[in-house]
């Protein structure tokens, strides 16, 4: 199925996807971060300099995570 550009359902940023229901990577990361912090009223701080930065995900991994999130929603 060919990919096209659609607006993110959360922030509206143009995002590539195979259907019109897309969520951009930054919104997914924000959702995952907040889901891990349920019950907390503060937003976690970004990575400290002592922590290595996160490894970028391949497009297939990003799509699999998005599908898992949407299926659980």
SEFIGU-172204 format. One line per 4 residues: number of its first residue (from 1); their letters; for each residue y, x, z of C-alpha. Coordinates in nm, 2 decimals, padded with zeros to 4 digits. Last residue first. Layout:
BEGIN
NUM = A = Y X Z; ...
//
This chain:
BEGIN
73 = XXXX = 00.27 -00.70 02.24; -00.06 -00.51 02.26; -00.11 -00.52 01.88; 00.25 -00.41 01.83
69 = XXXX = 00.20 -00.11 02.06; -00.13 -00.01 01.90; 00.02 -00.05 01.55; 00.32 00.17 01.64
65 = XXXX = 00.09 00.44 01.79; -00.13 00.44 01.47; 00.18 00.45 01.25; 00.32 00.75 01.44
61 = XXXX = -00.02 00.93 01.43; -00.05 00.87 01.05; 00.31 01.00 01.00; 00.21 01.32 01.19
57 = XXXX = 00.36 01.35 01.54; 00.61 01.61 01.64; 00.50 01.83 01.94; 00.70 01.75 02.25
53 = XXXX = 00.94 02.02 02.37; 00.81 02.28 02.62; 00.91 02.21 02.98; 01.12 02.48 03.15
49 = XXXX = 01.44 02.37 02.97; 01.40 02.03 03.13; 01.28 01.74 02.91; 01.51 01.44 02.91
45 = XXXX = 01.58 01.26 03.24; 01.39 00.94 03.31; 01.59 00.62 03.30; 01.64 00.48 03.64
41 = XXXX = 01.55 00.13 03.77; 01.19 00.22 03.83; 00.93 -00.05 03.86; 00.78 00.03 03.52
37 = XXXX = 00.84 00.40 03.44; 00.55 00.45 03.19; 00.67 00.14 03.00; 01.02 00.29 02.99
33 = XXXX = 00.90 00.61 02.83; 00.68 00.42 02.58; 00.97 00.19 02.48; 01.21 00.49 02.44
29 = XXXX = 00.95 00.67 02.23; 00.90 00.36 02.01; 01.28 00.32 01.97; 01.31 00.68 01.87
25 = XXXX = 01.02 00.65 01.62; 01.17 00.35 01.44; 01.02 00.00 01.47; 00.89 -00.18 01.16
21 = XXXX = 00.79 -00.53 01.08; 00.89 -00.55 00.71; 00.56 -00.40 00.58; 00.43 -00.06 00.48
17 = XXXX = 00.71 00.12 00.66; 01.00 00.36 00.63; 01.29 00.30 00.87; 01.66 00.21 00.81
13 = XXXX = 01.81 00.19 01.16; 01.85 -00.18 01.28; 01.81 -00.10 01.66; 01.51 -00.30 01.77
9 = XXXX = 01.34 -00.45 01.46; 01.41 -00.12 01.27; 01.55 -00.21 00.92; 01.32 -00.17 00.63
5 = XXXX = 01.25 00.11 00.38; 00.94 00.09 00.16; 00.59 00.23 00.17; 00.33 00.16 -00.10
1 = X = 00.00 00.00 00.00
//
